[in-house]
Amino acid sequence: MPKDGGIGASNKRREDVRFLQGTGQYTDDINIHNQTYAYFLRSDVAHGKINNIGIEAAEAMPGVVKVFTSKDFEGVGGVPCGWQITSIDGQPMQEPKHPVLAEGKVRHVGDPIAVVVAESLAQARDAAEAIELDIEELPAVIDMKEAVKDGAPKVHDDLTSNLCYDWGFVEDNKQAVDDAIKNAAHVTTLELVNNRLVANPMEPRVAVGDWNPAQDEYTLYTTSQNPHVIRLLMGAFVLGIPEHKLRVVAPDVGGGFGTKIFHYAEEAFCTFAAKALRRPVKWTSSRSEAFMSDAHGRDHVTKIELALDADNNFIALRTETYANMGAYLSTFAPSVPTWLHGTLMAGNYKTPLIYVNVKAVFTNTVPVDAYRGAGRPEATFQLERVVDQAARELGVSPIELRRQNFITEFPYATPVAVEYDTGDYHATLDRVLEMTDHANFEKRAEESKKNGKLRGFGLAHYIEACGIAPSNLVGQLGARAGLYESATVRVNATGSISVMTGSHSHGQGHETTFAQVISEMIGIDPDQIDIIHGDTARTPMGMGTYGSRSIAVGGSAMVRAAEKVINKAKKIAAHLMEASEGDIELKDGAFTVAGTDKSVAWGDVTLAAYVPHNYPLEDIEPGLEETAFYDPANFTYPSGGYVCEVEVDEETGKVDVVAFAAADDFGNVINPMIVEGQVHGGVAQGIGQALMENCAYDADGQLISASYMDYAMPRSSDLPMFKVDHSCVTPCTHNPLGVKGCGEAGAIGSPPAVINAVLDALNRGGYDVPHLNMPASPDRVWAAMNGARSNMGAEQPAAGSTNTAEGRSVDQAG
């Protein structure tokens, strides 16, 4: 049993007290004396030449301080991309400038053209309406496959084409994969759309820039998942501010899901304008503004082929993906469809040959970047859909086909460059089937049939690589920053502890779980431990929170720093008890001499560290504070089995998720309650993608799902009570906590489980529907059933998708 308060205990999240009482401090709560307000005038056309921006009338409006255009940013760098990808031919990706304000052209609806700064937001908004724009509208390109054809309108005139890069991985495998597929006993082929999503965190983005003329120092308050990275990118590459003159503060952050990782133009603008005006500048996004300025997620179109031998063993896998970059390269965008996607195409299976091709394309749409799971959901959806379809074509159980091809020996080196250190995929599959009472599914299906519903069973098994690492490897793969993490553990004289971490919490519960780790190591109450994050002036340089890296990388840095503290404290305790340092043990908040009854309390040792009367200073310097940087040796590899049961109404096509279970292997778990909450949230988002959410553009590049009126988000009434289990544990072998990461798993495993369940229901009802693109909305399901019923065999694109589904898939605009 876990010790109260330590690792393994379901401590309530202590940060929730201030959130529930309304006393949390978010960026929009920050207001500075003499503050001004910024309003961005954004393009209402997807592609156009800017002939003139008339600002005279706007500048004369009441309360207006200044109207900024791109002319004010001459000599200022563009918003940088943090990852470079090299194409098959050895050429670096095409990397256009991403200006703070549009220069010469607008390239997507929402592209910022001018900014009004005024005494109030209302005055700024009113003045923006007085700006006279002369924009010559140009043809827009939205469809990715059309965008790379000869003669397509170019998003960036200075590039050779709209193709950002053409990436092949692993290139040495390509011929062998081609040959294996050509000679295979069976090949299953699917074309899939991984629909574009809007992240929609509860808190919209906010930026407040301030400048101190006395020290020539800047402060940016922002809604960020990684303030140190924002300081590095904005200071060094955009505004040219020395890091010691720039402070970035991310206070409480109300959700991120990836969309708050990136450096945005609004942050650079507010920081720049604060000095230009010698006054603080504040910008708060509206929800409708967020739809056309926050980075979107997913938006892949993929053809996948799975080859099997005569005994149904997987022998080769080949994929070709078109990945939408949008109009500009966001911070981590190039890495998502490549290194975060291609390296996961082995999944849980011992497929010996894999080749992945990705063509990244510029279009006249909002930039696309990492969204919860980032590449891993796209890979898992492709793989788990094609495995299910192969089972259907072969007439075998999708459960047993997976079992037959599972990896069973570890460590396992995949053909796509990563090595899984631990796992037990049979255990998680067995557990999830037990949780869902799969043995009695047919009885439930009969009951649903009596009620006029088709019941379907959907299984998906996933593996993800998270805790992204190590720095030397990702550097070789194109990362332009290290991916280590840091922590400083400062022990106060009375024994309480302050932990400064480079990780950042935006809903994960770090203030609770990080304190549990230190509590376990030292044996003091978690309430004596303060977790400090989100301020570059108070924390060591760290890479922030994303990719389920906080406990595996940030927590490991914290453990290393705490170990240094404990080792020094043992030296002090040895002097106090006149014993050998090697005989000192720390347990339950007290130091003891092994084999004796001598002991000294933690608080007595920490006081002695700052009041050094009882040991020689030439041996031990005063104080008790240590810093550690942790660069992981490998990714961590959480995995799990997910089961979804749905009911489909034949008359309307409406899909109801009636049961959902997740059995995950997260390695060692720090706080089971928080882990369960993370899985719940991820599954809810995954079900949202599978059944409801779709960010859609029309042919002219107008965003037609630009608000909650047109973009469907899941509500509690759309979801069943989830069953969640993490009792299958294979600890990570290369970090000191044996943890793997849990924050993205639910969003990775759930979409294919849902779609597999829907297709199973349709096929049980006699409808031959081999594939259905997300979201499986009622009209899309209804159309697929009617298409199958009349043997149409026609395919149509998903609304707003960038291609037409090919092969055997049946799809209707939804």
N, C-alpha and C positions, 0 to 999 in steps of 0.2 A: 504493500500500500504506500502511496506517495506521502511524504511528510507534509503536514499542513503548510501550505504556502509555497512549497518548493516545486521542483519539476514533477509533472504528472498530476498536479492538483488543478481542479476546475475553479480557480479563483475568479470571482466576479471582476469585471473590467473596472478598474478604479477611475479611469478617465471618464467613464460614463456618467459619473455623478455630476460633473460640471456640464456635460452635454445635456443631460436630462433636466437640469435646473436652469438651462439657458445662460450659463456663465462662461461657456467656452469663448475663446477669442479667435475669430476668423478674420481673414484679411479685410473683408468689408467692414468689420467693426473698428478698424484702425482709421482714425481721422487726425490729421496734423494741423496745427495752427496755420492759418493763412493758406489753406489748401485750395487748389483749383480742381476742376472736373473735366475729363476728356470724353469726347464723343467721336467715334470713328464713322466717317462717311464711307460706305462700302459699295462696291460695284453691284449693280442690279443686272448686269449682263455677264455672260460667261467668258466672252472673249471680245476685246475691243481695243482700238487705238485711241489713246488719250490725246485729243487735239488741243484742249484748253481746260483749265480749271479756274473759274472766275471766283475769287474769294473776297473781292472788295466789299460787296454788300454784306457778306457774312461778318467781316471784321468790324463793320460799323454797327452791328447789332448790340443791344444792351448786354453788358456783362462779359463780352468776349475779350479775352486777354490776347489770344493769338490764334491764327489758323495756320496749321503746318501742312506742307505738301512735300513731295520728294525733293524739291529744290533745297529744302532746309537740311536734307540728309546727304548732300553731296560730300563725298569723302568718307562717309560712314559705311562700314562693311555691311554685307548682307547677313541674314540669319543663317548660321552655319549648319551643315550636316555633320553628324558625328560618326559616320561609318562610310567607308569606301568599298565598293564592290568592283571586281575586275571581270570583264567579259571573257568568253571562251577564247577569243582571239588575242587575249593578253592586254587589251586596251582598258584603261580605267573608265568607269562609268561616266556618262555625260552629266555634268553637275552645273546647272544654271544658277545664276545669282537669285537669291530670294530677298528682295529689298524690304526694308521696314515699311515703306509706303510705295505703292505702285509707280514704276518708272516707265513712262512711255506707253505701256499696255496694261490692261487688266486681264487676268487669266482664269478667274473663276468668280462665280457669284459669291460675294462676301470679301473679295480682295480689297484691302483698305486703300483708299485713294487720298483722303485728307483727314485731318483731325482738328476739331475745334476744341480749344481749351477755354473755359469760361468760369465765372464765379459760382455757377450752379450747373447741375446736369441739365436742367430744363432749358437754361439759356444756351448751353452748348448744343442741345438737340435742335432747338429752334433755329439757331444760326446755321446749322448744317443744311437745313432745308433751303437756305438762301444761297448756297453755293451753286454756281452755274457750271454744269458739266457739258462739255462737248466731246462725246465719245462716239467714234465711228465703229459700229458693231461689225465684227468679223465672224466668219463661220467658226462654230465651235466643234470640237471633237470630243465625244463622250465614250463611244465604244472603243475598247482597247484594241481589238483586232483591226478595226477600221483605222485607228490612229497610226498603226505601223505600216499601212499600205502606202505605196508611192502616190504622191499628190495629195496626201491628207494635210489639212491645215496644221501648221506647226504651232505648238504651244509657245515655244521659245524660238524666235527667229535666228538666234545665234547658234543653235544646235543643228547638227546634220539631219536629225530626224526626231521623232517622238519616242524613240527607243532609248531608255536610260541605260540599260545593260542587258546582255544576253548571257546568262550564267549557266554553266554546266557542272554537274557534280554527281558522282565522281567521274571525271572525264575518262579515266583509264578503264572504267567499267563499261563504257557505252557500247562497244562492239560486242562484248560478251553478253550484255543484256539484250541487244538486238537479236543475236543469234538464238539465245534461250527462248525468247518470245516467239520467234519464227518457228522453232522446232518443238514447242511445248505441246503436251497432250490436250491442254485446255487453256484458253485465254479469256479472261473477263475484262471488258472495257466499259468504262463509264466516262461521261463528261459531266462535270459538276460545277456549280456556281456557289462560291462561299460569299454570301450576300454582304454588302456594305452596311456597316452599323455606325450609329452615333452613340458615344459612350454615356452621355447624360448622367454624370455624377450629380448628387444633390446640390452641391455648392458650385455655382458657375465660377469661371475664372475671374480673378481680380488682380490688379497691380497698382501699387502706390509707390511712386518715386519721390525721393527726397534728396536734397543736396545741402551739405554744410559748407558754406564759403570759408569759414575760419580754418578748417583743415583740408578743404577741397576733397571732401569725402562724400560718397554716394551711399544711400541705403535704398534697397528695393524690398518692399513687402509683397509677397506673391503667393499664389495658390500653387505650390510646387511639391512634387514628390522627391526632388533632389536639389536643394538650394546650392550646394557646392558646385554642381555641374552647371547650373544657370550662371553662377558667378564666373566660372571658367569660360564658358562659351560667350556670354555677353561682354564680359570685360575684355577678354583677349581678342576676340574675333569681330565683334560688332562695334563697340564704342571705344575700344582702346584704353580702357581704364585699368591701371595696375591693380592686382588683386588686393593688395593691402589698403587700397583706397575704396574698395567696394564691399559692402556688407549686404548679404541677401538673407532675408528672414522669411521663413514659411511657418506661420503659427499653426493653429488647428486647421486642418484641411478636411473638408467634407466630401471625401471620396475622390478617386482619381481614375482607377481602372486603366491606367496607362496614359490617358489623355493629358495628364498633368506632369508627365515626365519631361516634356519637350520645352525648349526655349522658343517663345513666341514673340512676334513683332511688338505686341502691346507692351511687353515687359521692357524691351529696349526703348520703345518710344517714351514711356513714362519716366524712365531713368534719364534719358537724354533731355527731355523737355524740362525736367525739374531744374537742371542747371541753366538751360537756356532762358527760363523765365525767372529763375532764382526764387521759385516757389514750389511747394509740393504739388504733385499732379496725381490724381486718382482716376482709375478707370474700372468700372464694374460691368461685366458682360450681362446682357439680358439673355433669357433662355433662347429666344429666337436668334439672337446674334451668335450664341454658342453653336447652333446647328450649322452655321456657315463659316465659323472661324476656328472651332476646336478641330483637331485632327480626327478624322474618321478611322474606322477599323475594318479589317478583312478586305473584301473586294478582290477575290481571286476567281479565275476561270481555269479549270484544270481538266485535262484528259489523263486518265490513269488506266494502266493496263497491268493486270496481275496474271502471271503465267504459273501453271501448276503441272506437275508430272502426272503419270497415270495413277499414282497412288495418292493424289491430292496433296502432295507436298508443295509448298511455295518454292518456286525456283528463280523467279525474277520479277522485278517491279520496275515500271517505267512511267514517269509522269512528265507532262508538259504543262506549265502554268503561265498564264498571263496575270501579272500582278499590277494593280493600279497604284501609281505613286501620286496621283492627283496633279496639280499644277506646279508644285514645288517639292523639293526633297525636305521632309521633316527630319527631326534630329536623328532618329534611329531607323527611319523608313527603309533604307536599302537592305538592312540586315534581317528584317522580319521575314520576307518570303525566301530568303537564302539560308543563312546560317541558323536561324531559329525555326526553319521549316524543313529544309532539305535534310538536315542532320537527324530529323525525327521520323523519316519515312520508313525506317525499319520497324517502328512500333514495338510490339511485344513478340515479334516473330523472327524466326531464324531464316529469313530469306537471304540467300547467299549473294545475290546480284541485284543492285539497285542503281538506277540512274535518274537524276532529277534535272530538268531544265526549267529555268525561270526567265521569262522576258518581262522586265519592268518597264512600264509605259507611262508617259506623261499624257494627261488628259485635262480638259478644262473643268476640273472639279476640285473640291476641297482636298488638300493633302491628306494622305493616308499614312498611318503609323501604327505603332503597337497598341493593341487593345487586349484586355485581359486574356492572357494565354499567348498572344503574339507569335503567330506562326505555328505553334503547337496545336491549336484547335483546327487550323486549316489542314495540317498534316493528318491529324487523327480522323477528321471527317472523311477525307479522301480514302484513307486506308480502311477504316471500319465500314464504310459503305461498299467498297469493292469486295471486301471479304464476305459481307453478307450476301451480296449479289452472286458471288462465285458459289456460295453454298446453295443458293436457290437454283442456279443453273445446273449444278451437279446433282441436285436432289439429295443433299446431305444436311445434317444438322449444323446450323451456324455455330452452335456451342462446341460441337465435337471437331469441326474444322479448325476452330481456334485452338482448342486443346492440342490437337495433333501438331500444330506448327509453333506452339509457344517455345520461347527460349527457356531452358531448364538449368543450364550450367552457367555459373558466374565466377569471375568476371567474364563478360561477353563483349568482344570487339565487333561492332556492327560494320557492314560494308560502307557506311556513310560517316566514318571518321570519329564516332564517339564510342566510349566503352562503358557499359553498364556495370557498376560494381556489385550491386545486390538486387534481389527481387525474388518474388515467388508468385507468379501469375496464376498458377493453378489454385493457390490458396485464396486469392481475392475473388477469382471466378466462383469457386465453391461457396465462398461466404455470401456473395451477392445472390446466388441462386437460392441458398438457404433462407436469406432474409426475405426474399420475395415469394417463398413457397412455390417455386417453379413447378414442382411435381404436380400441383393441383391447378395449373394454369388452364388446362382444357376445360375443367369444370367452370371456371370463371368465364371463359369464352362462351360456353353454352348459355350461361345466365345472361350475359350481355346480348347474345343473339335473341333470346326470348324477349328482351326489352327493346328490340329493334336496332341494336348497335353492333358494330363490328369491333371486336377486341383484338388488339395486336400486342405482340411481345417484341421488344427491341433490346438488343445487347450491344454494348460497346466496351472494348477494353483499350485502355490508353497507357502510354508512358509519356512523360515529359522530361525535358532537361531544364532545370532551373538552378538558381544560385549561379548565374552565368559567370564563367571563369575558364582558365586563369588568364591573367593580364597578358602574359607573353604570347599565349596562343591566340587570344582574340585580337591582339595587335597584329599578328601575322594574317589574320582573317579580315582586317580592314578597320577595326575599331580605332578611333582616334583619341581614346582615353583609356586609362587603366580601369579595371573593374574589381578592385580590392575594396575592402571596407576597413573602418577604423573605430577605435573607442578609447576614451580616457576614463579611468576609474580613479576618482578622487575620494579618499577617505578623510573625513573630518575628524577633529581631535576627539570628539565625543563618540565616535564609532559609526555615525551615520555616513551614508555614501552617496556621492553624486556620480552618475555615469553619463558621460557625454558621448553620443553616438552619431556617426555619419549617416546612419539609416534614418528614415523619416516615416512617421506613422500618419496615415490618412484613413484610418478606420480599422487597422489590423490589431490594435491592442498592445503595441510595444511597451507602453508604460507599465502594463501588467506583466506580460510574459518575460521581458528583459529583467525586471525586478525579481521574478521567480528564479531565474537562472542564478543570479548573484546570491539570492537568499539560500539556495541549495548549496552553493559552493562554500559559503561562510557560516551559515547557520544562524542568521539574524532574521528578524521579521521583515517581510517585504516592504512594510510601511516605513522602514528606516532607509529605503533606497529610492533615490530620485533619478528619473530618466530624463535627460535633457537632449533635445534634438531640434532641428529646423532653423538653426541660427549659425551662419558661418563665422560669426565673431565669438561664439561660445563652444563650438564643436570642432574636432579635428577634421581634416579633409577626408570626405567620404563620397561615395558614388550614389548614395540615395537608395530608394526603395522601388523596386519593380522586379518582375521575373521571379517572384517568390524567393528572394534572396536575403530577406532581412535576418531571419534566425540562423540560416546556414552560413552566411557570410558576415553580416553585422554581429550576430550573436557569437560567432567564433572569435571575432576580434575582441569582443567584450570578455570572453572567457580567457583569452591570452593575456589581456591587460590585468584581469583579476588574479590570474596565476602569478604574475609578477608581483602584485601587491601582497598576495599571501606569502610568497617566498621571502619577501623583505620582512613582513610581519613575523614570520617564524624566526628570523635572525634576532629580532628585538625580543621576542618571547624567550628565546634560548638564553640571552643575556640576563633577562629578568629572573629566570628560574635556575641560572647557573648550570645549564645543561648543554649537551651537544646539539647543534642545529639539526643534525640528521635524525635525532630522536623526537623532534617536535611534531605533534599531530594537531590538526585543526578539525574540530567536530562540534556541531551544535553551538557555535558561538564561543568556544573556549579552546585555548591551547593547552595541551597536556604533554607530559614527558612519558613516552612509551614505557610501560611496565612499572609506573609509579603512580602515586596519587597527587603528584604536583600538577597544578593547573593555574592558568591566569586567564581572565575573561578577555574577550575581544576588545571591549571598551578600554580596558586597562592598557592593553598593548597599543591601541591607536592613540591614547593620550600620551603614552611614553614616546611615541613617534614625534610628537610636536612639543613635548616637554622632556627633552633627552637628558635626564639626570642620572639614569641608571645604566648607561652603556657608553662605550668609547666612541666619540664622533669620528675618530680616524677609521673606524671599521664600518660604521653605518651613518650615512648622512641623515639629517632630520627629514620629516615629512613622509607622507604615504600616498603617492600619486604616480600612476604609471599609464603609459599610452602604448597601444599595440595596433599594428596594421596587419590585416589578414588577407592573403591572396590565395584563394582556394586552388587545390590541385586538380579539381575536376568539377563538372556539373554534379548536381544531385539528381536522382532519377525516381521521383514518385511515380506510382502506377496504381491502377485500380480497375475494377470491373463495375460497370453501371448497367442497371436494368430499368427500362421504362415500359409501362403498360398504358395503352391508350384505348379509348373508345371513339369510333368514328360514326357519325350520323350519316347514313347513306343518302338521305333526302337533301341535306344541306352541305355536307362536306365538313361540318364542324368537328374539330378534334379536341377531345378532353383528355388531359393527362390524369389518369386515375390512380397511378401508383408509380413511385420512383424510389430506387434504392441505390446507394453508392457504398462500395467497399473499397477503401483506399489503403495503400501502404505508404505512409508518410515517414517511415523510420520512427525514431523516438519522438514522442509528442510532449510538448512543454505544458500546454493547457488544453485538455480535451474539449472543454466547452467552447473556447475560442476557435479551435479547429473545426468543430461542428458548424459554427456560425459561418466560417469562411466557405465551407462546402455548400451550405444552404444558399449563400449569396451567389456563388458561381453557378450552381445548378439553375437557379432562377434566371440568371442572365443567359445561360445556354438554352433553356426552354424558350426564352424570349426570342433568341435568334432563330431557333428551329421553327417556331410557329407564328411569330408576330412581327418582329422588327425587320424593316427594310428601308434603307436610305436610297431614295430613288430620284433620278434626274430625267428630264425629258430630253428630246433630241437637240434642243437649243441650249442645253446646259442649265436650265432652271431647276432648282432644287424643289421638287414637288412634295417632299415629305419634310417640311421645314418647321414643323411644330408638333406638339402632342395631338393636335387635331388630325394629323395625317401620318404620324409615326407612332405605331402601336407599341406600348410598353406593357410588360406583364404586371398584373395586379395579384394580390393575394388570392382572389377568387379564381384565378387561372391555374393555381398550383395546388397539388395535393400536399399532405404532410409527408415530408421526406424521411426515409430511413437512412441513417448514416452510420457507418462503422469504420473504425481504423484500428481494429485489433490484430490485423495481419501486419507484423512488424519485421522488416529486415533493415536494421540500422545502416545508415550511410557509413562507409568505412574510412572516409578521409576527412571528416571534420570532427572536432572534439566532442560535439554533442550527439553525433549520430543522427542528425535531423535531415529532412529532405525538402521541406517546403510544401505548403498546402493551399496557398491563396488563389491559384488559377485552375486547380484540378477540376472543379465543378463545371467551369465554362469550357473545358477541353473535352471531357467525356460525355457531356449530356447531349449536344446537338446530334451526333450520329445515333445515339441510343433512341432519341425521340423519332427521328426520321425512319430508322429501321423498324420501330414499332408501328408507325403509320403505314409503311409499305407492307408489313406483315399482316396488318388488319385488312388492307385492301386485297391482298392476294388470297387471304382466307375467305374473303367475300366473293372470290371468283374474278377479280379485276386484275388483269395482267399489266401491272404498272412496275416496270423495273427500277425506275428512279423518279424522284420528285425533289425539285430544288427548294431550298429554304427561301422564305418562310412558307411552311405548309399551311397557308391560310385557307379558310373554308372554300372560297371560290376556286382556288388553285386545286384543292383536293377534289372538289366536285367536278371540275373540268377534266381532271385526270381520269376519274371514274367514268365519266361520259365518253371520253376519248377511247378508253379501253373497251367500253361496252360496244361502241360502234366500230371498233377495230380501225380507228383513224390512223394511229401510229405517227401522228404529226407532233412536231416539237415547236414550242414557241418560247421566246425568251422571258425570263423573270422580269417583272417591272423594274426598270432602272438598271438591269444587268448590262454588262458590257459585251455580251455575246449571245449567240443562240445555242441552246443545248443541242448536242448532236448524238449520233448513235441511236440507241433504243429509248432514250429517256423521253417521258411525256410530261409536258409542262405547260402551264397557262399563265398569262400575266395575272398577278394577284395584287 
